[in-house]
Amino acid sequence: MDADFTLPNGGPGPDPVTLSGLDADLVVVLFHRDYLCGNCRRQAATVAARHDEFRERGVAVVSVLPESAARAAAWADRRDAPHPVLADPDSEVAERYGQPTAFGAVGRRLDLLGRMPLAALVDLRDRTEVLWTHAGETPGDRPTVDDLLAEAGKFA
């Protein structure tokens, strides 16, 4: 799978953002469940608090929300996100990456109910390719910042 994509950005950085255009060797892509997801907000806060640790290792971070560009911008503003917050309103990129959903068609239609978190580590050096993923089985099943940094360290 070609892991490259371009999405509208509601956070810092260019708008739109093309993944392969980021100034980094690796990128952690955090596919969040929904604009209202409390676990997603907490994860974003812990990632933001340790943003410099990612940058020091040549790793960019982007968040992807299954929301409009306006909602992504509001979410980024409320979180004071130090990294791009991308809008994937039709979940096309999330589905391409394999973001899991629960509860069948209902879960696919109602993001907060059915969409589960997904974290992906993508190599931007030669080809834009996925090196590692963590697909959550529950809303709270997501890697810690230490987990993300450790995975990135394996490919540095």
C-alpha positions, 0 to 999 in steps of 0.5 A: 500500500502506498501510505502517502496521502494529502488532507486538509490541516486544521493545526500547525503547518501547511494546509493541506498536508501531504505526508511525504512532504513532512520534514522528518524521517518517520511520522506517527499517524494517530487516527482518532475516533471522533471529535468528542472522544475523551481517550483521544483528547488525553492521548493528544495531550500526552503526545503534545507534552512530549512533542520535542522528544519526537522531533529530536528523533526525526519523527513527525506526528500528525493526528487524523480526525474523521471530521470536517476541516472546521472541526479539525481546526477547532479540535487543534485550537482547543488542544493547542496541538503542536503538530498537524491535525488533519481532516478525513471527513469521509474516513477514506484515509483511515479505511485505507490504513485499516482503522478498525470499527466495531458494531458493523454498519452502525459503528461505521456510521457513528464514529464515536460508537464504532471507530477504534483508535489506530496508530501507524508509524510511516517511513518517509525516507525512500518510499512512503510505507507503513512500518508498524501499526497498533489497531485498538480493540477498544476505545482505550486500547492505544500505545503510550508515548513511550511505546511510540518512541520505542517503535520509532527507535527500532527504525531510526 
